[in-house]
Amino acid sequence: MIIANIDVSNFNIFAEHSSKPCADHEVSSKTGKNNTILSAENSGKIHGLVFILLGLALLAFLFAPVRSFCDEIQSNSKNVKEWGAKGDGITDDTSAIQKAIGASAGRVLYLPPGKYLVESLSLLSRSTLRGAGAESCSLVLRQRSEKSAPNLLQGIDVSNLEISGIHFYGSRQSDTDGDGQAVYVLAHAKNCENIKIHDCTFENFRGAGVVRVSGNTKAGKVLFQIKDVRIEKNRFLNNYDINPASLSHAANSIYLHSGVSNFNISDNNIDGTYNKMGISIFSNAWDGHVTRNIIENCGMHQSGVYGYGILLYSLRDTTVENITVSNNQIRKTRRMGLYLQTVNNIVISGNVIDSCDVNADDTTLPAGSIVLNMDTAAKGEVLISNNIITHTKYAGIQIYNHKGSCRVVVDGNMINGADENGKPIGACGIVLRDGAKDVQITNNNVTNCKFAGVFIYNITSPMSNLLLSKNHLTNTGIGITNNSNIKSISNIRVTDNVVNCNGSVGIQLGYVNGGLVSNNAINVTGLYGAIFTGSDISVRDNVIIGSNRGGTGIILRGENKNKHVENYKLNNISGFSTKLVVE
């Protein structure tokens, strides 16, 4: 143990006795021996000094690693002002900070409080830019006379990059080619890894992505990728789109595409008033988490078909897969809160989505707070579970164009409020549309939907392998229904649902070729409890309760062959028709 040099001249015992001879001390001689005994008073002082010295030694020992760590941090950190950066908001600090970046690879480059005016900075591998905090340290994109704004920070083929504690300000400069981004990291000619951007604020940028991370693809094939990406605890304000007609140039607060894997986008706060998308995961991205983000107002001041909270989008010959989107809060988007196209092995769980799809018309794209748009390339499984959806316009959840081999499970969601009937669908809780197959809709709680709780709409191709079970549908126009002019539905099971509806019918299914309807409890104020058309339908063990409005309990119509109706219970049904009609 090493004890630091200690000045003991101020200790009373030394000051008191340093000039006195030993004879002046209180001593006693016993048995003729020269044994010197200190007085009780001085003995206590000596003991106190010993304890003090031991305590100081212990403190020195304990704090030595801390001091060593601090010394190491200091020796591994550089300050941009060492290279002449002013941070006064007037001086162009581009050259000074670029030199600092070049000289600080492998070290922390610190930006003290200030407003640093820059044009465009190139990042290197092993760069760490650490600002004093987004409240006091800002990088401001210098105004240019050219039409195209540059990227403020750009890293090509870089790895081991960290950016934190900086307020990026884009000055709302015009852009026409997708640049003008705050941070753009690209794997152009080699694979890259370990990118972390956290605790920053991004404001007034007009590029394709405010924070954009991209690999390199050709004809759908990934040539080079970026892995291990962390975008966390950032804030995005008033970033907006300059090219509303282009999806690839649409303003995204966070934009990952073309070869990005093992990513985490979490705890960001995005006010996307002028954005087309809050978070966009686009073509060839896999193994990621999007969680605990707050996203609101996307596209609300824009026109056109965009304005999504979170977009997962894959073109043909590309993939977006193995991604979990969970525990996000999405509010007030022009179009969908969550839009997924041709994705594989996706979990959408625990999200709160409120007042989304406010300007949808369901003509250019399917409408809904959560929309899954699948084609033949889709495979694996998509799970949509335990989400809370309120105040949607047309649909809480819509499964659309489902032609691939992907299994879809919609389970345990709460949907409250769909109040605007439109074309071709009305205001519904859950919609299955255009060729849906291998879909399970279970344990959902749907309330206050003007047209229907669950609506099956199909005009292009048959549907098959559908399960609707253990759902609670309350105050919906119709409980479960499909449109009257559709292709056939085969192997549909409607079981154990509780339907309390205020429309004309509780459950209505047409063109069924093989189905089971059992153990449902239907409380309907309209004319009919249930209506079925088709063949090979088994209807059993259902309970239907009317409300004296009059009507029919169960109707089987059309080409019913091998029809089975048994063990049904009809209570309080009265009116102009009988309790069971087979036509």
C-alpha positions in Angstrom: 0.0 0.0 0.0 1.3 3.4 -1.0 0.6 6.4 1.3 0.8 9.9 -0.3 3.1 12.5 1.2 1.4 14.0 4.2 2.3 17.3 5.9 2.0 16.5 9.6 3.3 19.8 11.0 -0.1 21.0 11.8 -1.0 18.0 14.0 -1.2 19.3 17.6 0.9 16.6 19.1 3.9 17.5 16.8 3.5 21.2 17.2 3.2 20.8 21.0 6.2 18.6 21.5 8.6 19.2 18.6 10.8 21.7 20.6 10.7 20.0 24.0 13.4 17.7 25.2 12.5 14.2 26.2 13.2 15.2 29.9 10.3 17.5 29.9 7.9 14.6 29.1 6.1 13.0 32.0 8.0 9.9 32.6 8.5 7.4 35.4 11.3 5.0 36.0 10.5 1.6 37.4 12.8 -1.2 38.6 15.8 0.9 37.6 15.2 0.5 33.9 14.9 3.4 31.4 11.4 2.6 30.3 9.7 5.7 29.0 5.9 5.9 29.4 3.8 8.5 27.6 1.1 10.2 29.5 -2.5 9.2 29.0 -3.2 12.4 27.2 -0.4 12.1 24.7 -1.1 8.4 24.2 -4.6 9.2 23.0 -3.2 11.7 20.6 -0.8 9.2 19.2 -3.5 6.7 18.7 -5.7 9.3 17.0 -2.9 10.1 14.6 -2.4 6.4 13.8 -6.0 6.1 12.9 -5.9 9.2 10.7 -2.9 7.9 8.8 -4.5 4.5 8.3 -7.7 6.2 7.1 -5.8 8.3 4.6 -4.0 5.3 3.4 -7.2 3.4 2.9 -8.8 6.3 1.0 -5.7 6.6 -1.2 -5.9 2.9 -1.9 -9.7 3.0 -2.7 -9.5 6.0 -4.9 -6.4 5.1 -6.8 -8.5 3.1 -9.5 -10.9 6.1 -9.8 -8.0 8.5 -10.3 -6.4 6.2 -12.7 -9.7 5.9 -14.6 -10.2 9.6 -14.7 -6.6 10.1 -15.9 -7.2 7.5 -18.6 -10.4 9.3 -19.7 -8.6 12.6 -19.8 -5.7 11.3 -21.8 -8.1 9.6 -24.2 -10.2 12.7 -24.8 -9.6 15.6 -27.1 -11.4 19.0 -27.3 -12.4 20.5 -30.7 -11.2 23.9 -29.4 -7.6 22.5 -29.5 -7.9 22.8 -33.3 -9.4 26.3 -33.2 -13.1 25.6 -33.2 -14.9 28.7 -31.8 -18.5 27.5 -31.3 -19.7 31.1 -31.4 -22.4 30.6 -34.1 -20.7 33.0 -36.4 -17.3 31.4 -37.3 -17.3 28.6 -39.9 -15.9 25.7 -37.7 -16.0 23.1 -40.5 -12.2 23.0 -41.1 -11.3 23.0 -37.4 -13.7 20.2 -36.5 -12.7 18.1 -39.5 -9.1 18.3 -38.5 -10.1 17.4 -35.0 -11.9 14.3 -36.3 -8.9 13.3 -38.3 -6.6 13.5 -35.4 -8.9 11.9 -32.8 -9.7 8.4 -34.2 -9.8 6.0 -31.3 -10.3 8.8 -28.8 -13.3 10.8 -27.6 -13.6 14.1 -29.4 -15.4 16.4 -27.0 -17.5 19.4 -28.1 -17.9 21.8 -25.2 -21.0 24.0 -24.9 -21.4 26.2 -28.0 -23.0 26.7 -31.4 -20.7 25.2 -34.1 -21.5 26.4 -37.6 -20.4 23.7 -40.1 -21.1 22.7 -43.7 -20.4 19.0 -44.0 -18.1 16.7 -41.9 -16.7 13.3 -42.9 -16.5 10.7 -40.1 -13.8 8.1 -39.7 -13.8 4.6 -38.2 -13.3 4.6 -34.4 -14.8 8.2 -34.2 -16.5 9.2 -31.0 -18.2 12.6 -31.0 -19.4 13.5 -27.6 -21.2 16.9 -27.1 -21.7 18.6 -23.8 -25.4 17.8 -24.1 -28.1 18.6 -26.6 -29.3 21.5 -24.5 -26.0 23.4 -24.7 -24.0 22.0 -27.7 -25.2 22.3 -31.3 -23.9 21.6 -34.8 -25.7 23.9 -37.2 -25.7 23.3 -41.0 -24.4 26.4 -42.5 -26.6 28.1 -45.1 -25.6 27.6 -48.7 -26.6 29.3 -51.9 -26.7 25.9 -53.8 -30.0 24.1 -54.1 -28.8 20.8 -52.7 -28.0 20.8 -49.0 -25.1 18.5 -47.9 -25.2 15.8 -45.2 -24.1 17.4 -42.0 -22.2 14.2 -40.8 -21.4 11.5 -43.3 -19.5 8.3 -42.8 -18.6 6.0 -45.7 -17.4 2.5 -44.9 -16.9 3.4 -41.2 -17.2 1.1 -38.1 -17.1 1.7 -34.4 -18.8 5.1 -34.5 -20.5 6.8 -31.6 -22.3 10.2 -31.6 -24.0 11.6 -28.5 -25.0 14.8 -26.7 -25.4 17.1 -29.7 -28.2 19.2 -31.0 -28.2 18.9 -34.8 -29.9 21.9 -36.6 -30.6 21.7 -40.3 -31.7 25.3 -41.0 -34.5 23.9 -43.2 -32.3 24.0 -46.3 -33.8 22.9 -49.6 -32.8 19.6 -51.0 -33.8 17.8 -54.2 -31.7 14.6 -54.2 -32.3 13.0 -50.9 -29.3 14.5 -49.1 -29.5 17.2 -46.4 -29.5 14.6 -43.7 -28.1 15.1 -40.2 -26.2 11.8 -40.0 -25.7 9.4 -43.0 -23.7 6.2 -42.6 -23.2 4.0 -45.7 -21.5 0.7 -46.2 -20.4 1.3 -49.8 -17.4 -0.9 -50.4 -17.1 -3.1 -47.3 -19.1 -4.4 -44.4 -19.4 -2.1 -41.4 -20.4 -2.5 -37.8 -21.0 -0.9 -34.4 -22.8 2.4 -35.0 -24.3 4.1 -32.0 -26.3 7.4 -32.0 -27.9 8.4 -28.7 -29.0 11.4 -26.6 -29.1 13.8 -29.5 -31.7 16.2 -30.9 -32.4 16.6 -34.6 -34.3 19.6 -35.9 -35.3 21.2 -39.2 -33.7 18.7 -41.7 -35.1 18.1 -45.1 -33.3 15.0 -46.4 -34.5 11.4 -47.1 -33.6 10.4 -43.6 -32.6 12.6 -40.7 -30.6 9.7 -39.3 -29.9 7.3 -42.2 -28.0 4.0 -42.1 -27.6 2.1 -45.3 -25.9 -0.9 -46.8 -25.3 -1.5 -50.5 -27.5 -3.6 -52.7 -27.7 -4.5 -56.4 -30.8 -6.0 -57.9 -32.1 -6.9 -54.5 -28.9 -8.6 -53.4 -26.9 -7.2 -50.4 -23.3 -6.5 -51.4 -22.2 -4.9 -48.2 -24.1 -4.5 -44.9 -24.0 -2.6 -41.6 -24.6 -4.6 -38.4 -24.9 -3.7 -34.7 -26.7 -0.4 -35.0 -28.1 1.5 -32.0 -30.3 4.6 -32.3 -31.5 5.4 -28.8 -32.9 8.2 -26.7 -32.9 10.9 -29.4 -35.4 13.6 -30.1 -36.6 14.6 -33.6 -38.4 17.9 -34.2 -39.9 19.6 -37.3 -38.0 17.6 -39.9 -39.9 17.5 -43.2 -40.1 16.3 -46.8 -39.0 18.1 -49.9 -40.0 15.5 -52.4 -43.5 14.2 -51.5 -43.9 12.1 -54.6 -41.0 9.8 -53.9 -41.1 7.0 -51.2 -37.3 6.6 -51.3 -36.8 10.3 -50.7 -39.6 10.8 -48.3 -38.5 12.4 -45.1 -38.0 9.8 -42.4 -36.7 10.7 -38.9 -34.9 7.3 -38.8 -34.3 5.4 -42.0 -32.6 2.0 -42.2 -32.4 0.2 -45.6 -30.4 -1.9 -48.1 -28.5 -4.1 -45.8 -28.8 -3.3 -42.0 -28.9 -6.0 -39.4 -28.9 -6.5 -35.6 -30.3 -3.1 -34.9 -32.1 -1.4 -31.9 -34.2 1.7 -32.3 -35.5 2.6 -28.8 -36.7 5.4 -26.6 -36.7 8.0 -29.3 -39.2 10.9 -29.3 -40.3 11.8 -32.8 -42.6 14.8 -33.6 -43.0 14.2 -37.3 -45.4 17.0 -38.2 -43.8 17.4 -41.6 -42.4 13.9 -41.9 -43.7 11.2 -44.2 -42.5 8.5 -41.9 -41.4 8.5 -38.3 -39.3 5.3 -38.5 -38.7 3.5 -41.8 -37.2 0.0 -42.1 -36.9 -0.5 -45.9 -35.8 -3.4 -48.1 -33.1 -5.8 -46.8 -33.2 -5.2 -43.0 -33.3 -8.0 -40.5 -32.8 -9.0 -36.8 -33.9 -5.8 -35.1 -36.0 -4.2 -32.3 -38.1 -1.1 -32.5 -39.3 -0.4 -29.0 -40.5 2.3 -26.6 -40.5 5.1 -29.1 -43.0 8.0 -29.0 -44.1 9.0 -32.5 -46.7 11.6 -33.3 -48.1 14.0 -36.0 -46.5 12.2 -39.0 -47.6 13.7 -42.3 -50.2 15.9 -40.7 -49.2 19.0 -42.7 -48.6 17.1 -45.9 -50.7 15.7 -48.8 -50.5 12.5 -50.6 -50.5 8.9 -49.5 -47.7 9.0 -46.9 -47.6 9.8 -43.2 -46.9 6.6 -41.3 -45.7 6.2 -37.8 -43.6 3.1 -38.4 -43.0 1.5 -41.9 -41.6 -2.0 -42.5 -41.5 -2.3 -46.3 -39.9 -4.9 -48.5 -39.8 -4.8 -52.3 -39.7 -8.0 -54.3 -36.4 -9.9 -54.1 -35.6 -8.1 -50.9 -36.4 -9.0 -47.3 -37.5 -7.4 -44.0 -37.6 -10.1 -41.4 -37.1 -11.1 -37.8 -38.1 -7.7 -36.3 -40.0 -6.9 -33.2 -42.0 -3.7 -32.9 -43.1 -3.4 -29.3 -44.3 -0.9 -26.7 -44.3 2.1 -28.9 -46.7 5.0 -28.6 -48.0 6.3 -32.0 -50.5 9.2 -32.2 -52.0 11.4 -34.9 -50.6 10.1 -38.2 -52.1 11.0 -41.6 -52.0 7.4 -42.7 -51.3 4.2 -40.9 -49.8 4.0 -37.5 -47.9 0.8 -38.5 -47.7 -0.3 -42.1 -46.0 -3.6 -43.0 -45.5 -4.8 -46.6 -44.2 -8.3 -47.5 -42.5 -9.0 -44.2 -41.3 -12.3 -42.6 -41.3 -13.3 -39.0 -42.5 -10.1 -37.4 -43.9 -9.4 -34.0 -46.1 -6.3 -33.4 -46.9 -6.3 -29.7 -47.8 -4.0 -26.9 -48.1 -0.8 -28.9 -50.5 2.0 -28.2 -51.9 3.6 -31.4 -54.3 6.5 -31.1 -56.0 8.7 -33.7 -54.1 7.4 -36.6 -55.1 7.1 -40.3 -57.0 10.3 -40.0 -56.8 11.3 -43.7 -57.1 7.9 -45.2 -59.6 7.1 -48.0 -58.9 3.4 -48.5 -58.6 3.8 -52.2 -54.8 4.2 -53.0 -53.7 2.0 -50.1 -55.6 -0.1 -47.5 -56.7 1.9 -44.5 -56.1 1.1 -40.8 -54.1 1.8 -37.7 -52.1 -1.4 -38.3 -52.1 -2.6 -41.9 -50.4 -5.8 -43.1 -50.0 -5.9 -46.9 -48.6 -9.2 -48.1 -47.8 -10.7 -51.5 -46.5 -14.0 -52.7 -43.0 -13.4 -51.3 -44.2 -13.3 -47.7 -43.4 -16.3 -45.5 -42.9 -17.3 -41.9 -45.2 -15.7 -39.3 -46.5 -12.3 -38.3 -47.9 -11.9 -34.8 -50.0 -8.8 -34.0 -50.7 -9.1 -30.3 -51.7 -7.1 -27.2 -51.9 -3.7 -29.0 -54.3 -0.9 -27.9 -55.9 0.9 -30.8 -58.3 3.8 -30.3 -60.0 6.4 -32.5 -59.2 4.9 -35.8 -61.0 6.1 -38.9 -61.7 3.0 -41.0 -60.1 -0.1 -39.5 -58.1 -1.0 -36.4 -56.2 -3.8 -38.0 -56.4 -4.8 -41.7 -54.8 -7.9 -43.3 -54.6 -7.1 -47.0 -53.5 -8.9 -50.2 -52.4 -12.0 -48.3 -51.1 -14.3 -51.0 -47.9 -15.8 -49.6 -47.2 -18.6 -47.3 -47.1 -16.4 -44.2 -49.2 -17.3 -41.1 -50.8 -14.3 -39.4 -52.0 -14.3 -35.8 -54.0 -11.4 -34.5 -54.4 -12.0 -30.8 -55.3 -10.1 -27.6 -55.7 -6.7 -29.1 -58.0 -4.0 -27.8 -59.7 -1.9 -30.4 -62.0 1.0 -29.4 -63.6 3.3 -31.9 -63.9 3.1 -35.7 -66.5 5.7 -36.7 -66.3 6.6 -40.4 -67.9 4.4 -43.0 -66.1 4.6 -46.3 -65.6 2.7 -49.6 -65.0 -0.1 -50.1 -65.0 -0.9 -46.4 -66.8 0.6 -43.5 -65.6 1.4 -40.0 -64.4 -1.9 -38.6 -62.3 -3.3 -35.8 -60.5 -6.0 -37.9 -60.6 -6.5 -41.6 -59.5 -9.5 -43.7 -59.3 -8.5 -47.3 -58.5 -9.9 -50.8 -57.3 -13.5 -50.5 -56.5 -13.8 -46.8 -55.5 -17.3 -45.7 -53.9 -19.0 -42.7 -55.1 -16.2 -40.4 -56.1 -16.5 -36.7 -58.1 -13.8 -35.0 -58.4 -14.7 -31.4 -59.0 -13.1 -28.0 -59.5 -9.6 -29.3 -61.7 -7.0 -27.6 -63.5 -4.8 -30.2 -65.9 -2.0 -29.2 -67.7 0.9 -30.7 -67.0 0.2 -34.4 -69.7 1.7 -36.6 -70.0 -1.0 -39.3 -68.6 -4.3 -38.0 -66.4 -5.9 -35.4 -64.8 -8.2 -37.9 -65.3 -7.7 -41.7 -64.2 -10.2 -44.3 -63.9 -8.5 -47.7 -62.8 -10.4 -50.8 -63.4 -9.7 -54.4 -60.2 -11.1 -56.1 -59.4 -14.6 -54.9 -60.7 -17.2 -52.4 -60.0 -17.2 -48.7 -59.1 -20.2 -46.7 -58.0 -21.5 -43.3 -59.5 -18.7 -41.1 -60.1 -19.0 -37.4 -62.1 -16.4 -35.5 -62.3 -17.5 -31.8 -62.8 -16.1 -28.3 -63.2 -12.5 -29.5 -65.5 -10.0 -27.6 -67.3 -7.7 -30.0 -69.4 -5.0 -28.3 -71.5 -2.1 -29.7 -70.5 -2.9 -33.3 -72.9 -2.5 -36.2 -72.6 -6.2 -37.2 -70.5 -8.6 -35.2 -68.9 -10.7 -37.9 -69.7 -10.4 -41.6 -68.4 -10.5 -45.1 -69.5 -8.7 -48.2 -72.3 -10.2 -50.3 -70.5 -10.6 -53.6 -67.2 -12.5 -52.9 -65.2 -15.5 -53.9 -65.6 -18.5 -51.7 -64.3 -19.0 -48.1 -63.1 -22.5 -47.3 -62.3 -24.0 -43.9 -63.5 -21.2 -41.7 -64.1 -21.7 -38.0 -66.0 -19.2 -35.9 -66.1 -20.4 -32.3 -66.5 -19.2 -28.7 -67.0 -15.5 -29.6 -69.2 -13.1 -27.6 -71.1 -10.7 -29.9 -73.2 -7.8 -28.5 -74.1 -5.8 -31.6 -76.6 -3.1 -32.5 -76.8 -3.7 -36.2 -79.0 -5.9 -38.4 -77.3 -9.3 -37.7 -74.9 -10.9 -35.2 -72.9 -13.2 -37.5 -73.3 -13.3 -41.3 -71.1 -15.4 -43.6 -71.7 -16.1 -47.3 -70.1 -18.4 -49.9 -68.8 -20.7 -47.3 -67.4 -24.0 -48.5 -66.7 -25.9 -45.3 -67.1 -24.2 -42.0 -67.8 -24.6 -38.3 -69.8 -22.0 -36.3 -70.0 -23.1 -32.7 -70.3 -22.0 -29.0 -70.9 -18.4 -29.9 -73.0 -16.1 -27.7 -74.9 -13.5 -29.8 -76.9 -10.7 -28.4 -78.4 -8.7 -31.3 -80.8 -5.9 -31.5 -81.4 -6.4 -35.2 -83.5 -8.7 -37.2 -81.2 -11.7 -37.4 -78.9 -13.6 -35.1 -76.9 -15.4 -37.7 -77.1 -15.9 -41.5 -75.0 -18.4 -43.5 -74.9 -19.3 -47.2 -72.8 -22.0 -48.9 -72.2 -25.6 -48.3 -70.8 -28.0 -45.7 -71.5 -25.7 -42.7 -71.8 -27.0 -39.2 -73.7 -24.7 -36.8 -73.9 -26.0 -33.3 -74.0 -25.0 -29.6 -74.6 -21.3 -30.2 -76.7 -19.1 -27.9 -78.7 -16.3 -29.6 -80.5 -13.6 -27.6 -82.8 -11.1 -29.2 -84.3 -7.9 -27.8 -87.9 -8.2 -28.9 -87.3 -6.2 -32.0 -88.3 -9.2 -33.9 -86.5 -11.4 -36.5 -84.9 -14.7 -37.0 -82.4 -16.6 -34.9 -80.4 -18.6 -37.6 -80.9 -18.6 -41.3 -79.2 -21.1 -43.7 -79.5 -20.0 -47.3 -78.5 -20.9 -50.8 -76.5 -24.0 -51.7 -76.3 -25.5 -48.3 -75.4 -29.1 -48.6 -74.6 -31.3 -45.7 -75.8 -28.6 -43.4 -75.9 -29.3 -39.6 -77.7 -27.1 -37.1 -77.9 -28.6 -33.6 -78.0 -27.7 -29.9 -78.7 -24.1 -30.6 -80.5 -21.9 -28.0 -82.7 -19.1 -29.0 -84.0 -16.8 -26.3 -86.3 -13.8 -26.4 -86.8 -14.1 -30.2 -90.1 -12.8 -31.5 -91.5 -11.3 -34.6 -92.6 -12.1 -38.1 -90.3 -15.0 -38.7 -89.4 -18.3 -37.1 -86.5 -19.1 -34.9 -84.7 -21.3 -37.5 -85.0 -21.0 -41.3 -83.5 -23.3 -43.9 -83.9 -22.0 -47.4 
